[in-house]
Amino acid sequence: MEQENANILGGQLRKKNLIEFICIIILTAIVWNLPTDIFGIDGLTIVQQRIIAIFVFATLSWITEAIPSWATSLAIITVMCLTVSNNSLAFFKGEENDVFGTLLKSKEIMATFANPVIMLFLGGFILAIAATKSGLDVLLAKNLIKPFGKKSENVLLGFLLITGVFSMFVSNTATAAMMLTFLTPVFAALPASGKGRIALTLSIPVAANLGGMATPIGTPPNAIALQALNNPDGLNLGIDFGEWMAFMFPLVIVLLLISWRIILNFFPFTQKTIELEIKGHISHGWRMWVVCATFILTILLWLIPRDITGIDSNTVAMVPMGIFAVTGVITGKDLQAINWSVIWMVAGGFALGLGMNGSGLADCAIESIPFHQFSPIIILMLSGLICYFLSNFISNTATAALLVPILAVVCSGMGDTLNTIGGTATILIGIAIAASSAMCLPISTPPNAIAYSTGLVKQNDMLKVGLTVGIISMILGYFVLFFIGGSHFL
Protein backbone atom coordinates (compact mmCIF):
# COMPACT_ATOMS: atom_id res chain seq x y z
CA MET A 1 0.00 0.00 0.00
CA GLU A 2 2.82 2.41 0.93
CA GLN A 3 4.65 1.59 -2.31
CA GLU A 4 1.46 2.22 -4.27
CA ASN A 5 0.98 5.60 -2.58
CA ALA A 6 4.61 6.49 -3.26
CA ASN A 7 4.17 5.63 -6.96
CA ILE A 8 1.03 7.78 -7.15
CA LEU A 9 2.82 10.70 -5.47
CA GLY A 10 5.82 10.28 -7.76
CA GLY A 11 3.54 10.31 -10.80
CA GLN A 12 1.82 13.47 -9.61
CA LEU A 13 5.16 15.21 -9.08
CA ARG A 14 6.38 14.21 -12.54
CA LYS A 15 3.15 15.52 -14.07
CA LYS A 16 3.47 18.79 -12.12
CA ASN A 17 7.12 19.17 -13.20
CA LEU A 18 6.19 18.52 -16.82
CA ILE A 19 3.49 21.19 -16.75
CA GLU A 20 5.89 23.66 -15.11
CA PHE A 21 8.59 22.91 -17.66
CA ILE A 22 6.20 23.42 -20.59
CA CYS A 23 5.12 26.77 -19.10
CA ILE A 24 8.78 27.80 -18.70
CA ILE A 25 9.53 26.95 -22.33
CA ILE A 26 6.50 28.97 -23.48
CA LEU A 27 7.50 32.02 -21.39
CA THR A 28 11.10 31.75 -22.58
CA ALA A 29 9.92 31.62 -26.20
CA ILE A 30 7.76 34.71 -25.65
CA VAL A 31 10.67 36.69 -24.17
CA TRP A 32 12.90 35.43 -26.99
CA ASN A 33 10.56 36.79 -29.68
CA LEU A 34 9.32 40.06 -28.13
CA PRO A 35 10.16 43.32 -29.93
CA THR A 36 13.46 44.59 -28.51
CA ASP A 37 12.08 48.03 -27.63
CA ILE A 38 9.70 46.47 -25.05
CA PHE A 39 12.62 45.83 -22.68
CA GLY A 40 13.36 49.53 -22.26
CA ILE A 41 17.11 49.01 -22.76
CA ASP A 42 18.62 51.37 -25.29
CA GLY A 43 20.54 49.65 -28.08
CA LEU A 44 19.43 46.14 -27.09
CA THR A 45 20.57 43.67 -29.74
CA ILE A 46 19.05 40.36 -30.83
CA VAL A 47 21.89 38.41 -29.19
CA GLN A 48 21.39 40.29 -25.93
CA GLN A 49 17.65 39.58 -26.05
CA ARG A 50 18.42 35.88 -26.41
CA ILE A 51 20.64 36.10 -23.32
CA ILE A 52 17.73 37.67 -21.40
CA ALA A 53 15.46 34.81 -22.53
CA ILE A 54 18.05 32.24 -21.42
CA PHE A 55 18.29 34.03 -18.08
CA VAL A 56 14.48 33.82 -17.71
CA PHE A 57 14.65 30.09 -18.45
CA ALA A 58 17.40 29.61 -15.84
CA THR A 59 15.60 31.62 -13.17
CA LEU A 60 12.26 29.84 -13.53
CA SER A 61 13.84 26.40 -13.85
CA TRP A 62 15.99 26.84 -10.74
CA ILE A 63 13.13 28.27 -8.68
CA THR A 64 10.50 25.68 -9.67
CA GLU A 65 12.97 22.77 -9.97
CA ALA A 66 10.88 21.53 -12.90
CA ILE A 67 14.09 19.86 -14.01
CA PRO A 68 17.13 19.13 -11.80
CA SER A 69 19.32 22.16 -11.09
CA TRP A 70 22.35 20.63 -12.78
CA ALA A 71 20.24 19.89 -15.86
CA THR A 72 19.26 23.57 -16.01
CA SER A 73 22.93 24.57 -16.04
CA LEU A 74 23.78 22.09 -18.80
CA ALA A 75 20.80 23.38 -20.79
CA ILE A 76 22.03 26.98 -20.37
CA ILE A 77 25.46 26.16 -21.77
CA THR A 78 24.04 24.00 -24.59
CA VAL A 79 21.52 26.64 -25.69
CA MET A 80 24.15 29.38 -25.55
CA CYS A 81 26.49 27.35 -27.76
CA LEU A 82 23.70 26.67 -30.27
CA THR A 83 22.13 30.13 -30.41
CA VAL A 84 24.51 32.93 -29.35
CA SER A 85 27.98 31.62 -30.22
CA ASN A 86 30.12 31.83 -33.35
CA ASN A 87 29.34 28.12 -33.84
CA SER A 88 25.57 28.54 -33.55
CA LEU A 89 23.13 26.74 -35.80
CA ALA A 90 22.93 28.51 -39.16
CA PHE A 91 19.34 29.57 -38.45
CA PHE A 92 20.45 31.63 -35.43
CA LYS A 93 23.44 33.30 -37.06
CA GLY A 94 23.31 36.76 -38.57
CA GLU A 95 25.52 39.57 -39.70
CA GLU A 96 27.22 41.09 -36.67
CA ASN A 97 26.10 44.72 -36.49
CA ASP A 98 24.41 47.17 -34.13
CA VAL A 99 21.05 45.44 -34.56
CA PHE A 100 22.04 41.78 -34.40
CA GLY A 101 24.90 42.15 -31.91
CA THR A 102 28.13 40.24 -31.34
CA LEU A 103 28.20 36.46 -31.06
CA LEU A 104 30.11 34.90 -28.18
CA LYS A 105 33.00 32.52 -28.76
CA SER A 106 31.89 28.92 -28.27
CA LYS A 107 35.30 28.06 -26.78
CA GLU A 108 34.72 30.57 -23.99
CA ILE A 109 31.23 29.21 -23.28
CA MET A 110 32.53 25.63 -23.12
CA ALA A 111 35.48 26.78 -20.98
CA THR A 112 33.05 27.46 -18.12
CA PHE A 113 33.16 23.69 -17.52
CA ALA A 114 36.87 24.06 -16.76
CA ASN A 115 36.88 27.46 -15.09
CA PRO A 116 39.82 27.68 -12.63
CA VAL A 117 37.31 27.85 -9.77
CA ILE A 118 35.93 24.49 -10.95
CA MET A 119 39.44 23.10 -10.44
CA LEU A 120 39.37 24.51 -6.92
CA PHE A 121 36.18 22.57 -6.25
CA LEU A 122 37.53 19.38 -7.78
CA GLY A 123 40.55 19.62 -5.50
CA GLY A 124 38.25 19.91 -2.50
CA PHE A 125 36.20 16.89 -3.59
CA ILE A 126 39.35 14.81 -4.15
CA LEU A 127 40.66 15.72 -0.67
CA ALA A 128 37.33 14.67 0.85
CA ILE A 129 37.31 11.32 -0.97
CA ALA A 130 40.90 10.60 0.10
CA ALA A 131 40.12 11.49 3.73
CA THR A 132 37.13 9.15 3.81
CA LYS A 133 38.93 6.33 1.99
CA SER A 134 41.94 6.42 4.31
CA GLY A 135 39.90 6.94 7.48
CA LEU A 136 41.55 10.30 8.17
CA ASP A 137 38.12 11.81 8.86
CA VAL A 138 37.40 9.20 11.57
CA LEU A 139 40.89 9.60 13.05
CA LEU A 140 40.47 13.37 13.26
CA ALA A 141 36.97 13.12 14.74
CA LYS A 142 38.15 10.69 17.44
CA ASN A 143 41.10 12.83 18.47
CA LEU A 144 39.45 16.22 18.13
CA ILE A 145 36.43 15.32 20.29
CA LYS A 146 38.53 14.03 23.22
CA PRO A 147 39.50 17.49 24.61
CA PHE A 148 35.81 18.34 25.11
CA GLY A 149 35.40 15.66 27.77
CA LYS A 150 32.11 13.98 28.71
CA LYS A 151 30.01 16.94 29.88
CA SER A 152 26.94 17.11 27.63
CA GLU A 153 27.20 20.82 26.85
CA ASN A 154 30.88 20.52 25.98
CA VAL A 155 30.23 17.49 23.76
CA LEU A 156 27.69 19.61 21.85
CA LEU A 157 30.29 22.34 21.43
CA GLY A 158 32.77 19.74 20.23
CA PHE A 159 30.45 18.46 17.53
CA LEU A 160 29.68 22.04 16.42
CA LEU A 161 33.34 23.02 16.11
CA ILE A 162 34.50 19.76 14.51
CA THR A 163 31.65 19.75 12.00
CA GLY A 164 32.31 23.41 11.22
CA VAL A 165 36.04 22.82 10.63
CA PHE A 166 35.41 19.73 8.46
CA SER A 167 32.86 21.69 6.44
CA MET A 168 35.49 24.30 5.59
CA PHE A 169 37.35 21.81 3.42
CA VAL A 170 34.85 19.01 2.77
CA SER A 171 31.38 19.14 1.22
CA ASN A 172 28.89 20.21 3.90
CA THR A 173 26.60 17.39 2.77
CA ALA A 174 29.32 14.74 3.23
CA THR A 175 30.32 16.31 6.56
CA ALA A 176 26.76 16.24 7.87
CA ALA A 177 26.27 12.60 6.83
CA MET A 178 29.56 11.57 8.45
CA MET A 179 29.00 13.42 11.74
CA LEU A 180 25.44 12.18 12.13
CA THR A 181 26.82 8.65 11.78
CA PHE A 182 29.20 9.36 14.65
CA LEU A 183 26.25 10.51 16.77
CA THR A 184 24.41 7.18 16.57
CA PRO A 185 26.15 5.61 19.61
CA VAL A 186 25.85 8.92 21.48
CA PHE A 187 22.05 8.88 21.09
CA ALA A 188 21.95 5.45 22.72
CA ALA A 189 23.38 6.99 25.90
CA LEU A 190 20.76 9.78 26.03
CA PRO A 191 17.18 9.56 27.34
CA ALA A 192 14.65 9.29 24.52
CA SER A 193 12.35 11.84 26.18
CA GLY A 194 15.03 14.53 26.61
CA LYS A 195 15.98 17.38 24.31
CA GLY A 196 19.63 16.40 24.10
CA ARG A 197 19.11 14.32 20.96
CA ILE A 198 17.44 17.26 19.22
CA ALA A 199 20.28 19.58 20.25
CA LEU A 200 23.00 17.27 18.95
CA THR A 201 21.13 16.50 15.74
CA LEU A 202 20.55 20.19 14.95
CA SER A 203 24.18 21.05 15.74
CA ILE A 204 25.35 19.12 12.68
CA PRO A 205 23.46 20.99 9.90
CA VAL A 206 23.96 24.35 11.63
CA ALA A 207 27.72 23.83 11.89
CA ALA A 208 27.97 22.37 8.37
CA ASN A 209 26.16 25.36 6.87
CA LEU A 210 28.16 27.96 8.81
CA GLY A 211 31.51 26.20 8.41
CA GLY A 212 31.28 26.40 4.64
CA MET A 213 31.60 30.20 4.81
CA ALA A 214 35.20 30.05 6.02
CA THR A 215 36.96 29.00 2.80
CA PRO A 216 36.46 29.51 -0.95
CA ILE A 217 35.89 25.74 -1.35
CA GLY A 218 33.54 25.44 1.63
CA THR A 219 30.38 25.98 -0.40
CA PRO A 220 29.58 26.77 -4.07
CA PRO A 221 28.24 30.33 -3.44
CA ASN A 222 31.71 31.27 -2.12
CA ALA A 223 33.31 30.08 -5.35
CA ILE A 224 30.74 31.92 -7.49
CA ALA A 225 31.32 35.18 -5.60
CA LEU A 226 35.10 34.75 -5.69
CA GLN A 227 35.09 34.09 -9.43
CA ALA A 228 33.22 37.35 -10.04
CA LEU A 229 35.53 39.29 -7.72
CA ASN A 230 38.72 37.91 -9.30
CA ASN A 231 37.58 37.89 -12.93
CA PRO A 232 40.50 39.49 -14.91
CA ASP A 233 38.01 41.00 -17.34
CA GLY A 234 35.86 42.38 -14.54
CA LEU A 235 36.62 43.45 -10.97
CA ASN A 236 40.02 41.69 -10.84
CA LEU A 237 40.44 42.14 -7.06
CA GLY A 238 42.83 39.20 -6.72
CA ILE A 239 41.41 37.86 -3.43
CA ASP A 240 43.19 34.60 -2.60
CA PHE A 241 42.42 31.67 -0.29
CA GLY A 242 44.32 33.09 2.68
CA GLU A 243 42.75 36.53 2.42
CA TRP A 244 39.27 35.01 2.37
CA MET A 245 40.01 32.90 5.47
CA ALA A 246 41.63 35.82 7.29
CA PHE A 247 38.27 37.47 7.92
CA MET A 248 35.78 34.63 7.37
CA PHE A 249 37.39 32.02 9.65
CA PRO A 250 37.15 34.15 12.83
CA LEU A 251 33.56 35.03 11.88
CA VAL A 252 32.64 31.35 11.56
CA ILE A 253 34.20 30.46 14.93
CA VAL A 254 32.23 33.25 16.63
CA LEU A 255 29.02 32.13 14.91
CA LEU A 256 29.59 28.52 15.99
CA LEU A 257 30.01 29.63 19.61
CA ILE A 258 26.84 31.73 19.41
CA SER A 259 24.99 28.79 17.81
CA TRP A 260 26.10 26.60 20.72
CA ARG A 261 24.37 28.88 23.23
CA ILE A 262 21.27 29.27 21.03
CA ILE A 263 20.81 25.51 20.66
CA LEU A 264 21.31 24.98 24.39
CA ASN A 265 18.77 27.71 25.11
CA PHE A 266 16.12 26.01 22.96
CA PHE A 267 17.04 22.41 23.78
CA PRO A 268 18.83 22.01 27.15
CA PHE A 269 20.26 18.64 28.16
CA THR A 270 18.63 16.71 30.97
CA GLN A 271 21.58 14.30 31.22
CA LYS A 272 24.76 16.04 32.30
CA THR A 273 27.33 13.59 30.86
CA ILE A 274 27.67 11.55 27.66
CA GLU A 275 29.85 8.53 26.91
CA LEU A 276 31.38 8.91 23.44
CA GLU A 277 32.29 6.03 21.12
CA ILE A 278 33.25 6.96 17.58
CA LYS A 279 33.75 3.93 15.34
CA GLY A 280 35.09 3.65 11.81
CA HIS A 281 37.84 2.13 9.68
CA ILE A 282 41.25 3.81 9.91
CA SER A 283 44.05 2.83 7.52
CA HIS A 284 47.49 2.58 9.10
CA GLY A 285 49.44 1.96 5.88
CA TRP A 286 51.48 4.24 3.66
CA ARG A 287 48.34 5.70 2.07
CA MET A 288 47.40 7.39 5.34
CA TRP A 289 50.81 9.10 5.42
CA VAL A 290 50.42 10.23 1.82
CA VAL A 291 46.94 11.65 2.53
CA CYS A 292 48.06 13.42 5.73
CA ALA A 293 51.15 14.93 4.09
CA THR A 294 49.15 16.05 1.06
CA PHE A 295 46.45 17.60 3.26
CA ILE A 296 49.04 19.60 5.20
CA LEU A 297 50.90 20.66 2.03
CA THR A 298 47.71 21.73 0.23
CA ILE A 299 46.32 23.74 3.14
CA LEU A 300 49.68 25.44 3.70
CA LEU A 301 49.91 26.39 0.03
CA TRP A 302 46.37 27.77 0.22
CA LEU A 303 47.15 29.84 3.31
CA ILE A 304 50.57 31.19 2.28
CA PRO A 305 50.18 34.43 0.25
CA ARG A 306 50.46 34.08 -3.51
CA ASP A 307 53.33 36.56 -3.77
CA ILE A 308 55.47 34.08 -1.77
CA THR A 309 54.52 30.79 -3.46
CA GLY A 310 53.89 32.23 -6.93
CA ILE A 311 50.80 30.06 -7.50
CA ASP A 312 47.12 30.84 -6.94
CA SER A 313 44.51 28.84 -5.01
CA ASN A 314 43.11 27.22 -8.15
CA THR A 315 46.51 25.86 -9.14
CA VAL A 316 47.13 24.59 -5.61
CA ALA A 317 43.96 22.49 -5.95
CA MET A 318 45.72 20.51 -8.68
CA VAL A 319 48.37 19.33 -6.17
CA PRO A 320 46.22 16.74 -4.31
CA MET A 321 44.68 15.59 -7.59
CA GLY A 322 48.11 14.90 -9.07
CA ILE A 323 49.62 13.29 -5.96
CA PHE A 324 46.64 11.03 -5.22
CA ALA A 325 46.35 9.94 -8.85
CA VAL A 326 50.06 9.06 -9.23
CA THR A 327 50.29 7.26 -5.87
CA GLY A 328 47.08 5.29 -6.41
CA VAL A 329 45.33 6.74 -3.37
CA ILE A 330 42.52 7.74 -5.72
CA THR A 331 41.41 5.39 -8.50
CA GLY A 332 39.21 5.88 -11.53
CA LYS A 333 36.30 4.34 -9.64
CA ASP A 334 36.71 6.88 -6.82
CA LEU A 335 36.09 9.71 -9.29
CA GLN A 336 32.48 8.52 -9.54
CA ALA A 337 31.99 9.75 -5.97
CA ILE A 338 32.63 13.37 -7.01
CA ASN A 339 29.49 15.47 -6.84
CA TRP A 340 29.50 16.34 -10.54
CA SER A 341 25.98 17.78 -10.38
CA VAL A 342 27.23 20.65 -8.18
CA ILE A 343 30.11 21.31 -10.57
CA TRP A 344 27.81 21.46 -13.60
CA MET A 345 25.50 23.75 -11.69
CA VAL A 346 28.31 26.18 -10.83
CA ALA A 347 29.45 26.13 -14.46
CA GLY A 348 25.96 27.20 -15.55
CA GLY A 349 26.19 30.24 -13.30
CA PHE A 350 29.55 31.15 -14.82
CA ALA A 351 28.06 30.79 -18.32
CA LEU A 352 25.25 33.21 -17.44
CA GLY A 353 27.81 35.75 -16.26
CA LEU A 354 29.82 35.28 -19.45
CA GLY A 355 26.69 35.80 -21.54
CA MET A 356 25.76 39.02 -19.78
CA ASN A 357 29.24 40.49 -20.05
CA GLY A 358 30.42 39.02 -23.35
CA SER A 359 27.30 40.08 -25.26
CA GLY A 360 27.47 43.63 -23.93
CA LEU A 361 24.14 43.20 -22.12
CA ALA A 362 25.73 44.24 -18.84
CA ASP A 363 26.92 47.56 -20.27
CA CYS A 364 23.52 48.24 -21.86
CA ALA A 365 21.73 47.58 -18.58
CA ILE A 366 24.08 49.90 -16.71
CA GLU A 367 23.45 52.70 -19.18
CA SER A 368 19.67 52.23 -19.21
CA ILE A 369 19.02 51.79 -15.47
CA PRO A 370 20.14 54.62 -13.13
CA PHE A 371 21.77 52.39 -10.52
CA HIS A 372 23.95 55.30 -9.42
CA GLN A 373 20.80 56.95 -8.01
CA PHE A 374 20.11 53.99 -5.71
CA SER A 375 21.34 54.03 -2.13
CA PRO A 376 24.21 51.55 -1.59
CA ILE A 377 22.64 50.53 1.73
CA ILE A 378 19.34 49.69 0.01
CA ILE A 379 21.09 47.60 -2.65
CA LEU A 380 23.11 45.80 0.03
CA MET A 381 20.10 45.04 2.23
CA LEU A 382 17.81 44.06 -0.63
CA SER A 383 20.38 41.78 -2.26
CA GLY A 384 21.07 40.02 1.06
CA LEU A 385 17.40 39.60 1.95
CA ILE A 386 16.46 38.35 -1.54
CA CYS A 387 19.32 35.84 -1.45
CA TYR A 388 18.38 34.71 2.05
CA PHE A 389 14.72 34.28 1.14
CA LEU A 390 15.39 32.37 -2.10
CA SER A 391 18.08 30.17 -0.54
CA ASN A 392 15.60 28.89 2.03
CA PHE A 393 13.48 27.44 -0.75
CA ILE A 394 15.87 26.66 -3.62
CA SER A 395 19.50 25.62 -3.84
CA ASN A 396 21.87 28.25 -2.44
CA THR A 397 24.14 27.55 -5.41
CA ALA A 398 21.31 28.34 -7.83
CA THR A 399 20.50 31.52 -5.91
CA ALA A 400 24.10 32.71 -6.01
CA ALA A 401 24.40 31.77 -9.68
CA LEU A 402 21.38 33.97 -10.42
CA LEU A 403 22.21 36.96 -8.24
CA VAL A 404 26.00 37.32 -8.50
CA PRO A 405 26.16 38.10 -12.27
CA ILE A 406 23.38 40.69 -11.87
CA LEU A 407 24.96 42.32 -8.83
CA ALA A 408 28.40 42.35 -10.45
CA VAL A 409 26.82 44.41 -13.25
CA VAL A 410 24.98 46.70 -10.81
CA CYS A 411 28.10 47.28 -8.73
CA SER A 412 30.19 48.07 -11.81
CA GLY A 413 27.63 50.69 -12.81
CA MET A 414 27.75 52.39 -9.41
CA GLY A 415 31.48 53.06 -9.48
CA ASP A 416 32.87 54.78 -6.38
CA THR A 417 29.41 55.17 -4.85
CA LEU A 418 29.79 51.81 -3.12
CA ASN A 419 32.93 52.89 -1.26
CA THR A 420 30.72 53.98 1.64
CA ILE A 421 29.83 50.34 2.34
CA GLY A 422 33.17 48.78 1.46
CA GLY A 423 32.83 48.44 -2.31
CA THR A 424 31.64 45.67 -4.59
CA ALA A 425 33.27 42.95 -2.48
CA THR A 426 30.89 43.73 0.40
CA ILE A 427 27.83 43.03 -1.73
CA LEU A 428 29.12 39.92 -3.51
CA ILE A 429 30.65 38.28 -0.45
CA GLY A 430 27.45 39.27 1.34
CA ILE A 431 25.57 37.05 -1.12
CA ALA A 432 27.76 34.11 -0.10
CA ILE A 433 27.08 34.82 3.59
CA ALA A 434 23.32 35.19 3.04
CA ALA A 435 23.19 31.93 1.06
CA SER A 436 24.94 29.98 3.83
CA SER A 437 22.77 31.63 6.49
CA ALA A 438 19.56 30.27 4.96
CA MET A 439 18.80 27.14 6.98
CA CYS A 440 15.21 27.48 8.20
CA LEU A 441 13.61 24.47 6.52
CA PRO A 442 14.47 20.82 5.79
CA ILE A 443 14.59 21.73 2.09
CA SER A 444 16.90 24.71 2.62
CA THR A 445 20.17 22.74 2.46
CA PRO A 446 21.21 19.08 2.09
CA PRO A 447 22.58 18.98 5.69
CA ASN A 448 19.16 20.13 6.94
CA ALA A 449 17.45 17.41 4.91
CA ILE A 450 19.84 14.76 6.26
CA ALA A 451 19.23 15.85 9.86
CA TYR A 452 15.46 15.96 9.32
CA SER A 453 15.51 12.46 7.82
CA THR A 454 16.66 11.03 11.18
CA GLY A 455 13.15 11.65 12.53
CA LEU A 456 14.62 13.24 15.67
CA VAL A 457 13.96 16.83 14.57
CA LYS A 458 10.63 18.47 13.82
CA GLN A 459 10.29 21.22 11.23
CA ASN A 460 9.39 23.76 13.93
CA ASP A 461 12.58 22.86 15.84
CA MET A 462 14.65 23.49 12.75
CA LEU A 463 12.79 26.72 12.01
CA LYS A 464 13.43 28.15 15.48
CA VAL A 465 17.14 27.45 15.48
CA GLY A 466 17.70 28.07 11.77
CA LEU A 467 15.94 31.43 11.73
CA THR A 468 17.69 32.68 14.88
CA VAL A 469 21.16 31.54 13.79
CA GLY A 470 20.58 32.76 10.22
CA ILE A 471 19.60 36.30 11.21
CA ILE A 472 22.51 36.63 13.63
CA SER A 473 24.84 35.20 10.98
CA MET A 474 23.77 37.81 8.44
CA ILE A 475 23.99 40.72 10.90
CA LEU A 476 27.48 39.77 12.13
CA GLY A 477 28.61 38.81 8.64
CA TYR A 478 27.66 42.14 7.13
CA PHE A 479 29.18 43.97 10.10
CA VAL A 480 32.49 42.20 9.44
CA LEU A 481 32.25 43.07 5.74
CA PHE A 482 31.67 46.74 6.59
CA PHE A 483 34.75 46.71 8.80
CA ILE A 484 36.94 44.92 6.26
CA GLY A 485 35.71 47.11 3.39
CA GLY A 486 36.01 50.36 5.34
CA SER A 487 39.57 49.44 6.34
CA HIS A 488 40.39 48.62 2.68
CA PHE A 489 41.75 45.17 3.54
CA LEU A 490 40.31 43.78 0.27
Secondary structure as UniProt FT lines:
FT   HELIX           2..33
FT   HELIX           36..39
FT   TURN            42..43
FT   HELIX           46..64
FT   HELIX           69..83
FT   TURN            86..87
FT   HELIX           90..92
FT   TURN            98..100
FT   HELIX           106..110
FT   HELIX           111..114
FT   HELIX           116..134
FT   HELIX           136..145
FT   HELIX           146..148
FT   HELIX           152..169
FT   HELIX           172..188
FT   TURN            192..193
FT   HELIX           196..211
FT   HELIX           212..214
FT   TURN            216..217
FT   HELIX           220..230
FT   TURN            232..235
FT   HELIX           241..266
FT   HELIX           286..303
FT   HELIX           306..309
FT   HELIX           313..316
FT   HELIX           318..327
FT   TURN            332..333
FT   HELIX           334..337
FT   HELIX           340..358
FT   HELIX           361..368
FT   HELIX           371..373
FT   HELIX           376..391
FT   TURN            392..393
FT   HELIX           396..414
FT   HELIX           415..421
FT   HELIX           424..437
FT   TURN            442..444
FT   HELIX           446..452
FT   TURN            453..454
FT   HELIX           459..486
FT   TURN            487..488
//
